[in-house]
Amino acid sequence: MPTPPAPTTDSESLSGKQRPILLDIAFLRLWSGATASGLATWALPFVLGLAVLDRTLTATDLGLLLAARTAGFLAAVPVAGVLADRHSRRGVVLWAGLAAGVAAPVIAAGLGRSVLLMAVAAAVAGAGQGACRPAFQALTAEVVDPERRQQANAAMTLAVRVNTLVGPSLAALLAVFLDIRALLLGIGLLWLVAALVPGPGARAGTGAKDAPSVERPGWVAFLTEFADGIREARRHPWFLAGLGALTAVIATGYSATGVALPLVSRDEYGTEVVLAGAMTAYTAGALAAALLIARWRPRSAGWTALTGLAAYGFAPLSLMFPVHPIVVMAAYAVAGIGIELFNVPWFTATQREVAPDKLARVSSLDFLLSYGLAPVGLALIAPAIDAFGTQAVLAVCALTCFAAPAVAALVPSARHFSRRPEGAPGAERKTESAT
């Protein structure tokens, strides 16, 4: 087992002797596949939105297709977590990418002909997207050595932010030369890259696969193995506290961004510039933070991450008062910085602390709760604004964003995102599987 590096101070960074993570061929292949899947995931609703603009789809049809994609995502995430722990994580990525890759041309075939066919294909695409998430998370822990996982996770999130920043311009440019069906076929090709480019992980099997088999119906075996993942998550109080805080922030702060920001931009400022500027500032802040956290090793990583998560509260807070648009954009830049200061240490700690043979299941629980409940917040915030007023709802969102991470920080193990007193940053956790 490699010798763990000594804990670092706030100002210290990784050794300069380490080569950049993207020069590691195994990780570069994994990063390329994950980047392609992220771009394909982002592009589908954007391209379908273009179909609404040219009247090939109605707004109602678009809502149905996005709902079907979300349903497929939520259904696939827990299943993929179990499969990725039971079998090869690389195999889960392969089949998930192929499924989403096949779904894209089916959506193209149904465009203007059958909304039902498109909805079924959108659900399959969402399932592929959902299945990839925990598998990529666990595969990163296999491909990258513990000392460089924070750098690897920063590179992963950096790719997501770059996709968000350049994706709209690229898609709009391509739409000048290509029709909607061609763009959908391009999304299918991106999913094929996600499926085929990543290389194999380090392990050949898992504890779940090698454990003594017991004859059970398939759904009983699935529920039992997923429950094992929940029990593993419960062994880490910092994880439960952090997940609760993350879920609360996404359900409120993300909903304020998705619904209240466009309303405030239109009604209070009379221009879409505030909306565009705030979202650009958010992405730019996240990009800067990803570059910073790739090398920075804060002594109290958990507290630093939760402080970053709480910074999202400045986004809804800035919408409550008649301030200059620059203030709103600055608040969203701070929120973007904070979210990446949380994301990267959070993923890294999960890969380090969770039992390796249960990592995909615990990661699937993370994605299922944090991102799965986001649509609930989006669905409720507009009726809440109608009932209680914009300022009251934004105040609740801001208070929740500030308070939830503060409460999570009170959990003793939250300081280092580790049950060990000093957190042992960068050390590989060798955990025996609990039965």
N, C-alpha and C positions, 0 to 999 in steps of 0.2 A: 504494500500500500504506500503511495507517495507520502512524503512527510509534509504535514500542513505548514503553510507559511506562518510566520509570527504575526500576531494582530498588529494593525497599523493605526496610526493616529489620523485625525481628521484631515490633515494636510498631506498625508502620504498617498502614493498611488502605486499601481502595479510596477513591477520591475521593468526598467527600460530594455532589459535583455529579451523580454518576451516579444516574439514577432506578432504583428497584427493578426487578429483572429481570422480576418477574411483571407489571409494567405494560407490558412489551413484548408487543404483541398476538401477534406471530409465535411468540415463545417460550411465551406463555401457552397458545396452542393446542397446541403440542408438549407442554408440561408436562401439560395436561389429558388428552391422549391417553395419555401415558406413565403418568400416575396411574391412569387407568381400566384400563389393561392390567395394572398392578401389583396393583390391587385384585381384578381378575378372576383373576389368577394365584394370589393368596393364597386367594381364596374357594373355589375348586374343591375342594381337599382338605378344607377345613373343612366344606363342605356335604355332601360324600360321607361325611365322618365322622358328620354328623348322620343320614345315611341308615342307618349302622350302628347308631346308638343306637335308631332306631325299627324296627330289624330288617328294613328293606327290602333292605339289603345285608349280607353276612357280612364278617367281618374279612378272610377270604381274598380275597373279591371286591375289597375296598378295596385290598389290597396289589397285586392284579393291575392294577387301574385306575391306581394311582399309578406302577407300574412301566412301564405302557404310555405314560403321559404323559411320564415321564423319557426313555424311549427315543425318543419323538417329538421332544423337546427336543434331545437330543444329535444326532439325525440332521439336524435342521433348521439348527442353529447354523452349521456350516461352509458349507452350501449358501447360506444367507441372506447370509453374509459375502461370498461371491463375487458373488451376484446384486446385492447392495446397492452393490458397487463397479462392477459392469458396467452396471447400469441405475440408475433413480431410487431413492434411498433411500425417498422418500415412497411410491413404488409398492410397495416391499417391505412397508412398514408397512401399507398398505391391504390387500393381499392376505393378509398374515399375520393381520391383525385379522378380516377377513371369514371366513377359514377357521376360526379359533377361535370366532367368533361363530356360525357354522353348526353347529359341533361340539357346542356346549352344549345346544341343543334335541334333538339326536340322543341325547346322553347321557340327557336327560330321557325321551325316548321309549323307550329301552331299559331304564329303571329298573324292576326287578321283572319284566322280560320276557326280556331277552337280555343277558347279561354280555359276550358276544363283541361285540355291536354297541356296547355302552358302551366296551369296551376299544379298539376301532378309533377311535371318536370321541374318546376320551381321548388317543390317540396324535396325532390331528389337532390337538387343542387344545394339546398339548405342542409340536407343531411350530410352531403359530402363536406361542406364547410364545417359543420359541427363535429364531424368525426375527425377531421384533421387537427382541430385545436389541441385536445389533450395528447394526441399522438405526437405532434410536433414538439410539445412541451416536454414530454418524456424522452423523446428521441434526442433532444438537445443535451440532456443529462448523460446520454450514452456516448454521444459523439465528442463532447467537449470535456476536458479535464477540469476538476473542481476549481482550480485557481483561476481559470479563464471564463467561467460561466457567467459572471456578471458582465464581462465584456461581450460575450456572445449574446446575452439577452438584450443588452443595449443595442447591438447591431440589428437584432430582430425588430425591436421597436422603432429603431431609426428607419428601417425599410417601410414600416407601416406609415410613418409620418410623411416620408417622401412620397409614397403613393397618394396620400391624401392631398399633398400640396400640388403635385404635378399632374395627378390623374385627371381632374376636370379639364384642364387645358389640352391635355393629350387627347382625351376622348372627344372634346369639341372639335379639335383639329381633324381627327380621323373621320368624324361625322360629315365633314365637308366633302370627303372623297368616297366614303363607303355608306351603304344603307344600313338600316338597323339589323337586318339578318346577318350581314357580313360582320358587324360588330359582335353579335352574339356568337358567331362561329369563332371569332378571335378570343372570346372569353373561354370557349371550349378548349382552344389551343393552350391558353394559360393554365388551365387545369391539368392538361396532359403534361406540361412542364412540371407542375407541382407533384404529379404522380410518379414521373419517370426519372427526374433528375436526382433527388436525394439518394445517398448511398445507404448501405446497411448500417445498423447500430452495432454496439459492441457485444451485445448479449445474444445467445442462441435460444434461450428459453427463460421461463420465469418460474417463480415459486408456485404461482397458481397452476401453471401447466404441469409442473413436476410433482405437485402434491398428490397424495393418495386419492384416487377418484371414488366418488360415491354416486350411485345411480340416483339421479333426480331428474324431474322434468326440466326442460330447458329454461323456462321462465323462473323456476325455483332456484336453479343454479345461478342465473343472472342476478336475481335479487339478493341471494346469499353473498355473492362476490362483491356486488355494489355495496352491500351493508358492511363488508369487511373494509372497503375504502372509507366509509363514513366513520367506522370505529378508529381507523388510522388517523383521520382528520381530528377526531376528538382527543387523541393523545397529544395534540399540539394546541394548547389554549391560545397561543399567539395567532395561530391560523384561523381559528374560529372567530376571534375578536377582530382580526384584520378583515376577514371575509364579510363579517357583519357590517363593518364600517364601509367597506368598498361597495357593498350592495346598496346601503343607504345613500351614499354619495351619488352613485350612478342613477338610482331611481329618482332622485330629486334634482341634483345639479345637472345631470345630462338631460332630464326632461325640461328643465328651465331653459337650457340651451336650445333644445329642439323645438320648443313651442313658444316660450315667452320672448326669446331674443328676436325672432322674426316679427312678432307683434309690436314689441317696443321699437324696433328699428323702423317699422312702417308708421306707427301712430305717434310716437314721441319725436322722432327725428325726420320723418317724412322722406326717407331715402333708404335704399338697400345697401348703401355704402357701409353703414355701421354693422350690418349683418356680415357682409363679406370681409370687412376689416377685422372684426372680432374673431371670426373663424380662422383667418389667415394668421393673426397674432397668436391664437391658441396653438396652431400647428408649428409656428416658428419657435414658440417657447418650448414646446415638447421636443423639437429637434435639438435645440440648444441643451436642454436637460439630458437628453440621451447621450450626447457627446460628453457632457460633464460626468455623468454617473458611470460611463464606461471605464473611467480611470480613478474616480474618487471612491475611497473606502471610508465612510464615516464610522466613528467608533461605536456610536449607538445607532446602528443601521435601521432598526425598527422604528425608533422614535423619529428619526429623520424622514423615513418613508411616510409615516402617519402624518407628520407635519406637512409634507408635500401634498398628501391626499386632502387634508383640511383646507389647503389653499384654493381648492375648487370653489369654496364658499364665496370667494371674492367675485366670481362670475355672476351669480344671481344678485349679490349685494350691489354690484355696479348698475344693475338694471332698475333698482328701486327708486333712484333719485335722478333729477334732471341735471346730469353732469355732462361735461364736454365729451364728444365721441372718443377722444383720445383716452379718456379715463376708462371707458368701457373696453377699448382695445387693450389697454395696459392690464386691466383686470383679467382678461382672457389670456394674455401672455403669461401672467403669473399662474393661472390655473393650468395652462399647458406645461409649464415648468414643473409644477407640483405633481401632476399626474404621472410624469415619467420618473420623478424622484421616488414615487411609490412603486410603479410597475416593475422596474428592473430589480431592486432589492427583494421585492415580493416574489417574483418568479425564481430568483436565485436562491432565496431561503427555502422555498418549497422544494426545489431540486436537491438541496443539501440535506434538509431535515427529514423529509418524508421517506419511509421505507421504499427502496427502489422498485420492489415488485408491486407496490400500490400507488406509485406516483401518478400514473395516467388516471386512475379512478379519483384520486384526490384532486387532480387538476380539472377533471370533468365536473366535479362538484363545484369548484371555483367558478368555471365558466357558466355552469347551469344556473347558479344563484345570482351571480353578479350581472351577467349579461342577459340572463333569461328573464329577470324581473324588470329590465329596462322598458320593455313594451308596456308593462302595467303602469309604470310611472307616466309614460307618454300618453297613454289612454286616459289617465285620470286628471292630468294637470289642466287640460283645457276646460272640462266641466268645473274643476275647482276654481279656476280663474273667473268663470262666469258666475259662480255662486258667491265667492268671497272677495273677489277683486285681485288685480294683478299684484299690488304691493303686498297684500297679506300672504299670498301664496309664495311670492319670492322671498319674503321674510322667513317663512317656514323652511323653504329650500336652503337658504343660506345658513340658518341656525342648525339644520340637520347636518350640512356639510362640515360645519365647524365642530359640532358636538360629538358626532359619531366617532371620528378618529381620536378625539380627546378621551372618550370613554374607553376605546380599545387600548389606548396607551397605558391605562391603569392596570391592565393585566401584566403581572410581573415579567413573563417571558416575552412580552411585546417589545421590550427595549432593544433586544438583539434579534428578534424573530427567531428565537431558539430557546429550547428548554434548558440548555446549558448556561451557567451563570455568565460567562463571558462571550457566548455566542460563537466562538471559534470561527471567525469569518474565513471563508475559503476552504475550510476543512471538509473532507468528504465524509458523509455520514454512512457508516456501515451498520445497517439495522437488520436484525433477525426478524423474519416475518412472524407476526402473531397469528395464531390459528383460532 
